[in-house]
Amino acid sequence: MACAGGDPLTVTVAPPTGDRERDRASVQTAIDSVKPGGTVQFAAGTYLIGSEGIALRTSDVTLRGHSDGTVLRGCTDEQLASMGEDAYFAQCNGIGLMGGRQQVRALTFEGFTASLTILAPVDSTAERMAPNTEGGHVIEGNTFRNSTTVELHVNSDSVV
């Protein structure tokens, strides 16, 4: 992870290694370190994310794939095909957007049961999550392969 071109608001994800634990850790580390108004810039290639989801909690952030192509891969086709219904909804999640005004651009999602999940708002009593009533998400120029696309989870009593 490094700042791109000296821009303190751009965090560059290390190039993918093909190792699920290292790829997932480098993506989550970059996402955890970006500041509001910043961009997480991915390198070209395929990041193996695995079955655990990644959370983006910071508002006013852009996730941007490389112009030569960036793929985020969750589970294999075999893993997806062998899952029961309970596992299907609990595993192989992509990115959870938990802040407001977040943008996801030019990424390819493969092998996720939920590629992107906008949590607006989520239960504020949950240990890992915080309420999000900000909205303003932009999902643009992405590709979804063998994945569901975007899910929106809202409290029907809240304005989103």
Phi and psi in radians as a Rosetta constraint file:
Dihedral C 1 N 2 CA 2 C 2 CIRCULARHARMONIC -2.723 0.35
Dihedral N 2 CA 2 C 2 N 3 CIRCULARHARMONIC 2.880 0.35
Dihedral C 2 N 3 CA 3 C 3 CIRCULARHARMONIC -1.408 0.35
Dihedral N 3 CA 3 C 3 N 4 CIRCULARHARMONIC 2.383 0.35
Dihedral C 3 N 4 CA 4 C 4 CIRCULARHARMONIC -1.481 0.35
Dihedral N 4 CA 4 C 4 N 5 CIRCULARHARMONIC 2.147 0.35
Dihedral C 4 N 5 CA 5 C 5 CIRCULARHARMONIC 0.986 0.35
Dihedral N 5 CA 5 C 5 N 6 CIRCULARHARMONIC 0.484 0.35
Dihedral C 5 N 6 CA 6 C 6 CIRCULARHARMONIC 1.362 0.35
Dihedral N 6 CA 6 C 6 N 7 CIRCULARHARMONIC 0.028 0.35
Dihedral C 6 N 7 CA 7 C 7 CIRCULARHARMONIC -1.333 0.35
Dihedral N 7 CA 7 C 7 N 8 CIRCULARHARMONIC 1.972 0.35
Dihedral C 7 N 8 CA 8 C 8 CIRCULARHARMONIC -1.183 0.35
Dihedral N 8 CA 8 C 8 N 9 CIRCULARHARMONIC -0.239 0.35
Dihedral C 8 N 9 CA 9 C 9 CIRCULARHARMONIC -1.658 0.35
Dihedral N 9 CA 9 C 9 N 10 CIRCULARHARMONIC -0.075 0.35
Dihedral C 9 N 10 CA 10 C 10 CIRCULARHARMONIC -1.872 0.35
Dihedral N 10 CA 10 C 10 N 11 CIRCULARHARMONIC 2.150 0.35
Dihedral C 10 N 11 CA 11 C 11 CIRCULARHARMONIC -1.900 0.35
Dihedral N 11 CA 11 C 11 N 12 CIRCULARHARMONIC 2.195 0.35
Dihedral C 11 N 12 CA 12 C 12 CIRCULARHARMONIC -1.734 0.35
Dihedral N 12 CA 12 C 12 N 13 CIRCULARHARMONIC 2.220 0.35
Dihedral C 12 N 13 CA 13 C 13 CIRCULARHARMONIC -1.327 0.35
Dihedral N 13 CA 13 C 13 N 14 CIRCULARHARMONIC 2.366 0.35
Dihedral C 13 N 14 CA 14 C 14 CIRCULARHARMONIC -0.980 0.35
Dihedral N 14 CA 14 C 14 N 15 CIRCULARHARMONIC 2.586 0.35
Dihedral C 14 N 15 CA 15 C 15 CIRCULARHARMONIC -0.991 0.35
Dihedral N 15 CA 15 C 15 N 16 CIRCULARHARMONIC 2.602 0.35
Dihedral C 15 N 16 CA 16 C 16 CIRCULARHARMONIC -1.118 0.35
Dihedral N 16 CA 16 C 16 N 17 CIRCULARHARMONIC 2.570 0.35
Dihedral C 16 N 17 CA 17 C 17 CIRCULARHARMONIC -1.872 0.35
Dihedral N 17 CA 17 C 17 N 18 CIRCULARHARMONIC -0.320 0.35
Dihedral C 17 N 18 CA 18 C 18 CIRCULARHARMONIC 1.538 0.35
Dihedral N 18 CA 18 C 18 N 19 CIRCULARHARMONIC -0.050 0.35
Dihedral C 18 N 19 CA 19 C 19 CIRCULARHARMONIC -1.794 0.35
Dihedral N 19 CA 19 C 19 N 20 CIRCULARHARMONIC 2.091 0.35
Dihedral C 19 N 20 CA 20 C 20 CIRCULARHARMONIC -0.970 0.35
Dihedral N 20 CA 20 C 20 N 21 CIRCULARHARMONIC -0.824 0.35
Dihedral C 20 N 21 CA 21 C 21 CIRCULARHARMONIC -1.146 0.35
Dihedral N 21 CA 21 C 21 N 22 CIRCULARHARMONIC -0.764 0.35
Dihedral C 21 N 22 CA 22 C 22 CIRCULARHARMONIC -1.211 0.35
Dihedral N 22 CA 22 C 22 N 23 CIRCULARHARMONIC -0.748 0.35
Dihedral C 22 N 23 CA 23 C 23 CIRCULARHARMONIC -1.093 0.35
Dihedral N 23 CA 23 C 23 N 24 CIRCULARHARMONIC -0.820 0.35
Dihedral C 23 N 24 CA 24 C 24 CIRCULARHARMONIC -1.086 0.35
Dihedral N 24 CA 24 C 24 N 25 CIRCULARHARMONIC -0.751 0.35
Dihedral C 24 N 25 CA 25 C 25 CIRCULARHARMONIC -1.117 0.35
Dihedral N 25 CA 25 C 25 N 26 CIRCULARHARMONIC -0.698 0.35
Dihedral C 25 N 26 CA 26 C 26 CIRCULARHARMONIC -1.205 0.35
Dihedral N 26 CA 26 C 26 N 27 CIRCULARHARMONIC -0.629 0.35
Dihedral C 26 N 27 CA 27 C 27 CIRCULARHARMONIC -1.175 0.35
Dihedral N 27 CA 27 C 27 N 28 CIRCULARHARMONIC -0.848 0.35
Dihedral C 27 N 28 CA 28 C 28 CIRCULARHARMONIC -1.128 0.35
Dihedral N 28 CA 28 C 28 N 29 CIRCULARHARMONIC -0.662 0.35
Dihedral C 28 N 29 CA 29 C 29 CIRCULARHARMONIC -1.086 0.35
Dihedral N 29 CA 29 C 29 N 30 CIRCULARHARMONIC -0.764 0.35
Dihedral C 29 N 30 CA 30 C 30 CIRCULARHARMONIC -1.112 0.35
Dihedral N 30 CA 30 C 30 N 31 CIRCULARHARMONIC -0.784 0.35
Dihedral C 30 N 31 CA 31 C 31 CIRCULARHARMONIC -1.114 0.35
Dihedral N 31 CA 31 C 31 N 32 CIRCULARHARMONIC -0.678 0.35
Dihedral C 31 N 32 CA 32 C 32 CIRCULARHARMONIC -1.213 0.35
Dihedral N 32 CA 32 C 32 N 33 CIRCULARHARMONIC -0.415 0.35
Dihedral C 32 N 33 CA 33 C 33 CIRCULARHARMONIC -1.690 0.35
Dihedral N 33 CA 33 C 33 N 34 CIRCULARHARMONIC -0.173 0.35
Dihedral C 33 N 34 CA 34 C 34 CIRCULARHARMONIC -1.244 0.35
Dihedral N 34 CA 34 C 34 N 35 CIRCULARHARMONIC 2.498 0.35
Dihedral C 34 N 35 CA 35 C 35 CIRCULARHARMONIC -1.732 0.35
Dihedral N 35 CA 35 C 35 N 36 CIRCULARHARMONIC 2.760 0.35
Dihedral C 35 N 36 CA 36 C 36 CIRCULARHARMONIC -0.931 0.35
Dihedral N 36 CA 36 C 36 N 37 CIRCULARHARMONIC 2.377 0.35
Dihedral C 36 N 37 CA 37 C 37 CIRCULARHARMONIC 1.558 0.35
Dihedral N 37 CA 37 C 37 N 38 CIRCULARHARMONIC -0.043 0.35
Dihedral C 37 N 38 CA 38 C 38 CIRCULARHARMONIC -1.673 0.35
Dihedral N 38 CA 38 C 38 N 39 CIRCULARHARMONIC 3.064 0.35
Dihedral C 38 N 39 CA 39 C 39 CIRCULARHARMONIC -2.236 0.35
Dihedral N 39 CA 39 C 39 N 40 CIRCULARHARMONIC 2.396 0.35
Dihedral C 39 N 40 CA 40 C 40 CIRCULARHARMONIC -1.749 0.35
Dihedral N 40 CA 40 C 40 N 41 CIRCULARHARMONIC 1.964 0.35
Dihedral C 40 N 41 CA 41 C 41 CIRCULARHARMONIC -1.765 0.35
Dihedral N 41 CA 41 C 41 N 42 CIRCULARHARMONIC 2.093 0.35
Dihedral C 41 N 42 CA 42 C 42 CIRCULARHARMONIC -1.523 0.35
Dihedral N 42 CA 42 C 42 N 43 CIRCULARHARMONIC 2.656 0.35
Dihedral C 42 N 43 CA 43 C 43 CIRCULARHARMONIC -1.416 0.35
Dihedral N 43 CA 43 C 43 N 44 CIRCULARHARMONIC 2.941 0.35
Dihedral C 43 N 44 CA 44 C 44 CIRCULARHARMONIC -1.258 0.35
Dihedral N 44 CA 44 C 44 N 45 CIRCULARHARMONIC 2.586 0.35
Dihedral C 44 N 45 CA 45 C 45 CIRCULARHARMONIC 2.157 0.35
Dihedral N 45 CA 45 C 45 N 46 CIRCULARHARMONIC -2.966 0.35
Dihedral C 45 N 46 CA 46 C 46 CIRCULARHARMONIC -2.004 0.35
Dihedral N 46 CA 46 C 46 N 47 CIRCULARHARMONIC 2.083 0.35
Dihedral C 46 N 47 CA 47 C 47 CIRCULARHARMONIC -1.628 0.35
Dihedral N 47 CA 47 C 47 N 48 CIRCULARHARMONIC 2.216 0.35
Dihedral C 47 N 48 CA 48 C 48 CIRCULARHARMONIC -1.577 0.35
Dihedral N 48 CA 48 C 48 N 49 CIRCULARHARMONIC 1.929 0.35
Dihedral C 48 N 49 CA 49 C 49 CIRCULARHARMONIC -1.624 0.35
Dihedral N 49 CA 49 C 49 N 50 CIRCULARHARMONIC -0.594 0.35
Dihedral C 49 N 50 CA 50 C 50 CIRCULARHARMONIC 1.468 0.35
Dihedral N 50 CA 50 C 50 N 51 CIRCULARHARMONIC -2.824 0.35
Dihedral C 50 N 51 CA 51 C 51 CIRCULARHARMONIC -1.558 0.35
Dihedral N 51 CA 51 C 51 N 52 CIRCULARHARMONIC -0.183 0.35
Dihedral C 51 N 52 CA 52 C 52 CIRCULARHARMONIC -1.523 0.35
Dihedral N 52 CA 52 C 52 N 53 CIRCULARHARMONIC 2.425 0.35
Dihedral C 52 N 53 CA 53 C 53 CIRCULARHARMONIC -1.328 0.35
Dihedral N 53 CA 53 C 53 N 54 CIRCULARHARMONIC 2.868 0.35
Dihedral C 53 N 54 CA 54 C 54 CIRCULARHARMONIC -2.039 0.35
Dihedral N 54 CA 54 C 54 N 55 CIRCULARHARMONIC 2.398 0.35
Dihedral C 54 N 55 CA 55 C 55 CIRCULARHARMONIC -1.914 0.35
Dihedral N 55 CA 55 C 55 N 56 CIRCULARHARMONIC 2.287 0.35
Dihedral C 55 N 56 CA 56 C 56 CIRCULARHARMONIC -1.926 0.35
Dihedral N 56 CA 56 C 56 N 57 CIRCULARHARMONIC 1.876 0.35
Dihedral C 56 N 57 CA 57 C 57 CIRCULARHARMONIC -1.727 0.35
Dihedral N 57 CA 57 C 57 N 58 CIRCULARHARMONIC -0.345 0.35
Dihedral C 57 N 58 CA 58 C 58 CIRCULARHARMONIC -1.393 0.35
Dihedral N 58 CA 58 C 58 N 59 CIRCULARHARMONIC 2.295 0.35
Dihedral C 58 N 59 CA 59 C 59 CIRCULARHARMONIC -1.378 0.35
Dihedral N 59 CA 59 C 59 N 60 CIRCULARHARMONIC 2.821 0.35
Dihedral C 59 N 60 CA 60 C 60 CIRCULARHARMONIC 1.040 0.35
Dihedral N 60 CA 60 C 60 N 61 CIRCULARHARMONIC 0.866 0.35
Dihedral C 60 N 61 CA 61 C 61 CIRCULARHARMONIC -2.241 0.35
Dihedral N 61 CA 61 C 61 N 62 CIRCULARHARMONIC 2.527 0.35
Dihedral C 61 N 62 CA 62 C 62 CIRCULARHARMONIC -1.992 0.35
Dihedral N 62 CA 62 C 62 N 63 CIRCULARHARMONIC 2.296 0.35
Dihedral C 62 N 63 CA 63 C 63 CIRCULARHARMONIC -1.751 0.35
Dihedral N 63 CA 63 C 63 N 64 CIRCULARHARMONIC 2.169 0.35
Dihedral C 63 N 64 CA 64 C 64 CIRCULARHARMONIC -2.278 0.35
Dihedral N 64 CA 64 C 64 N 65 CIRCULARHARMONIC 2.204 0.35
Dihedral C 64 N 65 CA 65 C 65 CIRCULARHARMONIC -1.337 0.35
Dihedral N 65 CA 65 C 65 N 66 CIRCULARHARMONIC 2.836 0.35
Dihedral C 65 N 66 CA 66 C 66 CIRCULARHARMONIC -1.292 0.35
Dihedral N 66 CA 66 C 66 N 67 CIRCULARHARMONIC 2.601 0.35
Dihedral C 66 N 67 CA 67 C 67 CIRCULARHARMONIC -1.121 0.35
Dihedral N 67 CA 67 C 67 N 68 CIRCULARHARMONIC -0.381 0.35
Dihedral C 67 N 68 CA 68 C 68 CIRCULARHARMONIC -1.547 0.35
Dihedral N 68 CA 68 C 68 N 69 CIRCULARHARMONIC 0.005 0.35
Dihedral C 68 N 69 CA 69 C 69 CIRCULARHARMONIC 1.887 0.35
Dihedral N 69 CA 69 C 69 N 70 CIRCULARHARMONIC 2.215 0.35
Dihedral C 69 N 70 CA 70 C 70 CIRCULARHARMONIC -2.247 0.35
Dihedral N 70 CA 70 C 70 N 71 CIRCULARHARMONIC 2.203 0.35
Dihedral C 70 N 71 CA 71 C 71 CIRCULARHARMONIC -1.989 0.35
Dihedral N 71 CA 71 C 71 N 72 CIRCULARHARMONIC 2.319 0.35
Dihedral C 71 N 72 CA 72 C 72 CIRCULARHARMONIC -1.878 0.35
Dihedral N 72 CA 72 C 72 N 73 CIRCULARHARMONIC 2.114 0.35
Dihedral C 72 N 73 CA 73 C 73 CIRCULARHARMONIC -2.016 0.35
Dihedral N 73 CA 73 C 73 N 74 CIRCULARHARMONIC 2.277 0.35
Dihedral C 73 N 74 CA 74 C 74 CIRCULARHARMONIC -1.629 0.35
Dihedral N 74 CA 74 C 74 N 75 CIRCULARHARMONIC -1.717 0.35
Dihedral C 74 N 75 CA 75 C 75 CIRCULARHARMONIC -1.765 0.35
Dihedral N 75 CA 75 C 75 N 76 CIRCULARHARMONIC 2.792 0.35
Dihedral C 75 N 76 CA 76 C 76 CIRCULARHARMONIC -1.313 0.35
Dihedral N 76 CA 76 C 76 N 77 CIRCULARHARMONIC 2.866 0.35
Dihedral C 76 N 77 CA 77 C 77 CIRCULARHARMONIC -1.004 0.35
Dihedral N 77 CA 77 C 77 N 78 CIRCULARHARMONIC -0.677 0.35
Dihedral C 77 N 78 CA 78 C 78 CIRCULARHARMONIC -1.150 0.35
Dihedral N 78 CA 78 C 78 N 79 CIRCULARHARMONIC -0.728 0.35
Dihedral C 78 N 79 CA 79 C 79 CIRCULARHARMONIC -1.103 0.35
Dihedral N 79 CA 79 C 79 N 80 CIRCULARHARMONIC -0.774 0.35
Dihedral C 79 N 80 CA 80 C 80 CIRCULARHARMONIC -1.096 0.35
Dihedral N 80 CA 80 C 80 N 81 CIRCULARHARMONIC -0.735 0.35
Dihedral C 80 N 81 CA 81 C 81 CIRCULARHARMONIC -1.187 0.35
Dihedral N 81 CA 81 C 81 N 82 CIRCULARHARMONIC -0.495 0.35
Dihedral C 81 N 82 CA 82 C 82 CIRCULARHARMONIC -1.606 0.35
Dihedral N 82 CA 82 C 82 N 83 CIRCULARHARMONIC -0.030 0.35
Dihedral C 82 N 83 CA 83 C 83 CIRCULARHARMONIC -1.349 0.35
Dihedral N 83 CA 83 C 83 N 84 CIRCULARHARMONIC 2.449 0.35
Dihedral C 83 N 84 CA 84 C 84 CIRCULARHARMONIC -1.377 0.35
Dihedral N 84 CA 84 C 84 N 85 CIRCULARHARMONIC 3.040 0.35
Dihedral C 84 N 85 CA 85 C 85 CIRCULARHARMONIC -1.060 0.35
Dihedral N 85 CA 85 C 85 N 86 CIRCULARHARMONIC -0.761 0.35
Dihedral C 85 N 86 CA 86 C 86 CIRCULARHARMONIC -1.087 0.35
Dihedral N 86 CA 86 C 86 N 87 CIRCULARHARMONIC -0.794 0.35
Dihedral C 86 N 87 CA 87 C 87 CIRCULARHARMONIC -1.158 0.35
Dihedral N 87 CA 87 C 87 N 88 CIRCULARHARMONIC -0.621 0.35
Dihedral C 87 N 88 CA 88 C 88 CIRCULARHARMONIC -1.037 0.35
Dihedral N 88 CA 88 C 88 N 89 CIRCULARHARMONIC -0.657 0.35
Dihedral C 88 N 89 CA 89 C 89 CIRCULARHARMONIC -1.536 0.35
Dihedral N 89 CA 89 C 89 N 90 CIRCULARHARMONIC -0.133 0.35
Dihedral C 89 N 90 CA 90 C 90 CIRCULARHARMONIC -1.938 0.35
Dihedral N 90 CA 90 C 90 N 91 CIRCULARHARMONIC -0.266 0.35
Dihedral C 90 N 91 CA 91 C 91 CIRCULARHARMONIC -2.131 0.35
Dihedral N 91 CA 91 C 91 N 92 CIRCULARHARMONIC 2.909 0.35
Dihedral C 91 N 92 CA 92 C 92 CIRCULARHARMONIC 1.026 0.35
Dihedral N 92 CA 92 C 92 N 93 CIRCULARHARMONIC 0.724 0.35
Dihedral C 92 N 93 CA 93 C 93 CIRCULARHARMONIC -1.511 0.35
Dihedral N 93 CA 93 C 93 N 94 CIRCULARHARMONIC 2.581 0.35
Dihedral C 93 N 94 CA 94 C 94 CIRCULARHARMONIC -1.539 0.35
Dihedral N 94 CA 94 C 94 N 95 CIRCULARHARMONIC -1.904 0.35
Dihedral C 94 N 95 CA 95 C 95 CIRCULARHARMONIC -1.962 0.35
Dihedral N 95 CA 95 C 95 N 96 CIRCULARHARMONIC 2.270 0.35
Dihedral C 95 N 96 CA 96 C 96 CIRCULARHARMONIC -1.675 0.35
Dihedral N 96 CA 96 C 96 N 97 CIRCULARHARMONIC 2.070 0.35
Dihedral C 96 N 97 CA 97 C 97 CIRCULARHARMONIC -1.599 0.35
Dihedral N 97 CA 97 C 97 N 98 CIRCULARHARMONIC 1.897 0.35
Dihedral C 97 N 98 CA 98 C 98 CIRCULARHARMONIC -2.010 0.35
Dihedral N 98 CA 98 C 98 N 99 CIRCULARHARMONIC 0.122 0.35
Dihedral C 98 N 99 CA 99 C 99 CIRCULARHARMONIC -2.049 0.35
Dihedral N 99 CA 99 C 99 N 100 CIRCULARHARMONIC -3.004 0.35
Dihedral C 99 N 100 CA 100 C 100 CIRCULARHARMONIC -1.855 0.35
Dihedral N 100 CA 100 C 100 N 101 CIRCULARHARMONIC 2.796 0.35
Dihedral C 100 N 101 CA 101 C 101 CIRCULARHARMONIC 0.910 0.35
Dihedral N 101 CA 101 C 101 N 102 CIRCULARHARMONIC 0.765 0.35
Dihedral C 101 N 102 CA 102 C 102 CIRCULARHARMONIC -1.686 0.35
Dihedral N 102 CA 102 C 102 N 103 CIRCULARHARMONIC 2.511 0.35
Dihedral C 102 N 103 CA 103 C 103 CIRCULARHARMONIC -2.126 0.35
Dihedral N 103 CA 103 C 103 N 104 CIRCULARHARMONIC 2.460 0.35
Dihedral C 103 N 104 CA 104 C 104 CIRCULARHARMONIC -2.214 0.35
Dihedral N 104 CA 104 C 104 N 105 CIRCULARHARMONIC 2.067 0.35
Dihedral C 104 N 105 CA 105 C 105 CIRCULARHARMONIC -2.367 0.35
Dihedral N 105 CA 105 C 105 N 106 CIRCULARHARMONIC 2.424 0.35
Dihedral C 105 N 106 CA 106 C 106 CIRCULARHARMONIC 1.036 0.35
Dihedral N 106 CA 106 C 106 N 107 CIRCULARHARMONIC 0.686 0.35
Dihedral C 106 N 107 CA 107 C 107 CIRCULARHARMONIC -1.997 0.35
Dihedral N 107 CA 107 C 107 N 108 CIRCULARHARMONIC 2.640 0.35
Dihedral C 107 N 108 CA 108 C 108 CIRCULARHARMONIC -1.943 0.35
Dihedral N 108 CA 108 C 108 N 109 CIRCULARHARMONIC 2.231 0.35
Dihedral C 108 N 109 CA 109 C 109 CIRCULARHARMONIC -1.870 0.35
Dihedral N 109 CA 109 C 109 N 110 CIRCULARHARMONIC 2.238 0.35
Dihedral C 109 N 110 CA 110 C 110 CIRCULARHARMONIC -2.281 0.35
Dihedral N 110 CA 110 C 110 N 111 CIRCULARHARMONIC 2.341 0.35
Dihedral C 110 N 111 CA 111 C 111 CIRCULARHARMONIC 1.248 0.35
Dihedral N 111 CA 111 C 111 N 112 CIRCULARHARMONIC 0.628 0.35
Dihedral C 111 N 112 CA 112 C 112 CIRCULARHARMONIC -1.980 0.35
Dihedral N 112 CA 112 C 112 N 113 CIRCULARHARMONIC 2.508 0.35
Dihedral C 112 N 113 CA 113 C 113 CIRCULARHARMONIC -1.369 0.35
Dihedral N 113 CA 113 C 113 N 114 CIRCULARHARMONIC -0.466 0.35
Dihedral C 113 N 114 CA 114 C 114 CIRCULARHARMONIC -2.511 0.35
Dihedral N 114 CA 114 C 114 N 115 CIRCULARHARMONIC 1.740 0.35
Dihedral C 114 N 115 CA 115 C 115 CIRCULARHARMONIC -1.076 0.35
Dihedral N 115 CA 115 C 115 N 116 CIRCULARHARMONIC -0.892 0.35
Dihedral C 115 N 116 CA 116 C 116 CIRCULARHARMONIC -2.292 0.35
Dihedral N 116 CA 116 C 116 N 117 CIRCULARHARMONIC 2.342 0.35
Dihedral C 116 N 117 CA 117 C 117 CIRCULARHARMONIC -2.205 0.35
Dihedral N 117 CA 117 C 117 N 118 CIRCULARHARMONIC 2.076 0.35
Dihedral C 117 N 118 CA 118 C 118 CIRCULARHARMONIC -1.633 0.35
Dihedral N 118 CA 118 C 118 N 119 CIRCULARHARMONIC 2.037 0.35
Dihedral C 118 N 119 CA 119 C 119 CIRCULARHARMONIC -1.802 0.35
Dihedral N 119 CA 119 C 119 N 120 CIRCULARHARMONIC 1.744 0.35
Dihedral C 119 N 120 CA 120 C 120 CIRCULARHARMONIC -2.517 0.35
Dihedral N 120 CA 120 C 120 N 121 CIRCULARHARMONIC 1.772 0.35
Dihedral C 120 N 121 CA 121 C 121 CIRCULARHARMONIC -1.507 0.35
Dihedral N 121 CA 121 C 121 N 122 CIRCULARHARMONIC 2.853 0.35
Dihedral C 121 N 122 CA 122 C 122 CIRCULARHARMONIC -1.838 0.35
Dihedral N 122 CA 122 C 122 N 123 CIRCULARHARMONIC 3.001 0.35
Dihedral C 122 N 123 CA 123 C 123 CIRCULARHARMONIC -1.077 0.35
Dihedral N 123 CA 123 C 123 N 124 CIRCULARHARMONIC 2.050 0.35
Dihedral C 123 N 124 CA 124 C 124 CIRCULARHARMONIC -1.250 0.35
Dihedral N 124 CA 124 C 124 N 125 CIRCULARHARMONIC -0.203 0.35
Dihedral C 124 N 125 CA 125 C 125 CIRCULARHARMONIC -1.517 0.35
Dihedral N 125 CA 125 C 125 N 126 CIRCULARHARMONIC -0.203 0.35
Dihedral C 125 N 126 CA 126 C 126 CIRCULARHARMONIC -1.183 0.35
Dihedral N 126 CA 126 C 126 N 127 CIRCULARHARMONIC 2.393 0.35
Dihedral C 126 N 127 CA 127 C 127 CIRCULARHARMONIC -1.073 0.35
Dihedral N 127 CA 127 C 127 N 128 CIRCULARHARMONIC -0.707 0.35
Dihedral C 127 N 128 CA 128 C 128 CIRCULARHARMONIC -1.594 0.35
Dihedral N 128 CA 128 C 128 N 129 CIRCULARHARMONIC -0.147 0.35
Dihedral C 128 N 129 CA 129 C 129 CIRCULARHARMONIC -2.143 0.35
Dihedral N 129 CA 129 C 129 N 130 CIRCULARHARMONIC 2.718 0.35
Dihedral C 129 N 130 CA 130 C 130 CIRCULARHARMONIC -2.238 0.35
Dihedral N 130 CA 130 C 130 N 131 CIRCULARHARMONIC 2.688 0.35
Dihedral C 130 N 131 CA 131 C 131 CIRCULARHARMONIC -1.138 0.35
Dihedral N 131 CA 131 C 131 N 132 CIRCULARHARMONIC 2.544 0.35
Dihedral C 131 N 132 CA 132 C 132 CIRCULARHARMONIC -2.315 0.35
Dihedral N 132 CA 132 C 132 N 133 CIRCULARHARMONIC 1.901 0.35
Dihedral C 132 N 133 CA 133 C 133 CIRCULARHARMONIC -2.056 0.35
Dihedral N 133 CA 133 C 133 N 134 CIRCULARHARMONIC 0.265 0.35
Dihedral C 133 N 134 CA 134 C 134 CIRCULARHARMONIC -1.422 0.35
Dihedral N 134 CA 134 C 134 N 135 CIRCULARHARMONIC -0.685 0.35
Dihedral C 134 N 135 CA 135 C 135 CIRCULARHARMONIC 1.136 0.35
Dihedral N 135 CA 135 C 135 N 136 CIRCULARHARMONIC -2.723 0.35
Dihedral C 135 N 136 CA 136 C 136 CIRCULARHARMONIC 1.375 0.35
Dihedral N 136 CA 136 C 136 N 137 CIRCULARHARMONIC 0.446 0.35
Dihedral C 136 N 137 CA 137 C 137 CIRCULARHARMONIC -1.346 0.35
Dihedral N 137 CA 137 C 137 N 138 CIRCULARHARMONIC 2.561 0.35
Dihedral C 137 N 138 CA 138 C 138 CIRCULARHARMONIC -2.227 0.35
Dihedral N 138 CA 138 C 138 N 139 CIRCULARHARMONIC 2.110 0.35
Dihedral C 138 N 139 CA 139 C 139 CIRCULARHARMONIC -2.058 0.35
Dihedral N 139 CA 139 C 139 N 140 CIRCULARHARMONIC 1.895 0.35
Dihedral C 139 N 140 CA 140 C 140 CIRCULARHARMONIC -2.538 0.35
Dihedral N 140 CA 140 C 140 N 141 CIRCULARHARMONIC 2.374 0.35
Dihedral C 140 N 141 CA 141 C 141 CIRCULARHARMONIC 1.249 0.35
Dihedral N 141 CA 141 C 141 N 142 CIRCULARHARMONIC 0.445 0.35
Dihedral C 141 N 142 CA 142 C 142 CIRCULARHARMONIC -1.740 0.35
Dihedral N 142 CA 142 C 142 N 143 CIRCULARHARMONIC 2.818 0.35
Dihedral C 142 N 143 CA 143 C 143 CIRCULARHARMONIC -2.145 0.35
Dihedral N 143 CA 143 C 143 N 144 CIRCULARHARMONIC 2.428 0.35
Dihedral C 143 N 144 CA 144 C 144 CIRCULARHARMONIC -2.142 0.35
Dihedral N 144 CA 144 C 144 N 145 CIRCULARHARMONIC 2.076 0.35
Dihedral C 144 N 145 CA 145 C 145 CIRCULARHARMONIC -2.112 0.35
Dihedral N 145 CA 145 C 145 N 146 CIRCULARHARMONIC 2.251 0.35
Dihedral C 145 N 146 CA 146 C 146 CIRCULARHARMONIC 0.825 0.35
Dihedral N 146 CA 146 C 146 N 147 CIRCULARHARMONIC 0.753 0.35
Dihedral C 146 N 147 CA 147 C 147 CIRCULARHARMONIC -2.553 0.35
Dihedral N 147 CA 147 C 147 N 148 CIRCULARHARMONIC 2.670 0.35
Dihedral C 147 N 148 CA 148 C 148 CIRCULARHARMONIC -1.323 0.35
Dihedral N 148 CA 148 C 148 N 149 CIRCULARHARMONIC 2.876 0.35
Dihedral C 148 N 149 CA 149 C 149 CIRCULARHARMONIC -1.611 0.35
Dihedral N 149 CA 149 C 149 N 150 CIRCULARHARMONIC -1.721 0.35
Dihedral C 149 N 150 CA 150 C 150 CIRCULARHARMONIC -2.091 0.35
Dihedral N 150 CA 150 C 150 N 151 CIRCULARHARMONIC 2.330 0.35
Dihedral C 150 N 151 CA 151 C 151 CIRCULARHARMONIC -1.958 0.35
Dihedral N 151 CA 151 C 151 N 152 CIRCULARHARMONIC 2.574 0.35
Dihedral C 151 N 152 CA 152 C 152 CIRCULARHARMONIC -2.172 0.35
Dihedral N 152 CA 152 C 152 N 153 CIRCULARHARMONIC 2.096 0.35
Dihedral C 152 N 153 CA 153 C 153 CIRCULARHARMONIC -1.958 0.35
Dihedral N 153 CA 153 C 153 N 154 CIRCULARHARMONIC 2.046 0.35
Dihedral C 153 N 154 CA 154 C 154 CIRCULARHARMONIC -2.326 0.35
Dihedral N 154 CA 154 C 154 N 155 CIRCULARHARMONIC 2.721 0.35
Dihedral C 154 N 155 CA 155 C 155 CIRCULARHARMONIC -1.537 0.35
Dihedral N 155 CA 155 C 155 N 156 CIRCULARHARMONIC 2.080 0.35
Dihedral C 155 N 156 CA 156 C 156 CIRCULARHARMONIC -1.117 0.35
Dihedral N 156 CA 156 C 156 N 157 CIRCULARHARMONIC -0.224 0.35
Dihedral C 156 N 157 CA 157 C 157 CIRCULARHARMONIC -1.563 0.35
Dihedral N 157 CA 157 C 157 N 158 CIRCULARHARMONIC -0.048 0.35
Dihedral C 157 N 158 CA 158 C 158 CIRCULARHARMONIC -1.909 0.35
Dihedral N 158 CA 158 C 158 N 159 CIRCULARHARMONIC 2.588 0.35
Dihedral C 158 N 159 CA 159 C 159 CIRCULARHARMONIC -1.403 0.35
Dihedral N 159 CA 159 C 159 N 160 CIRCULARHARMONIC 2.306 0.35
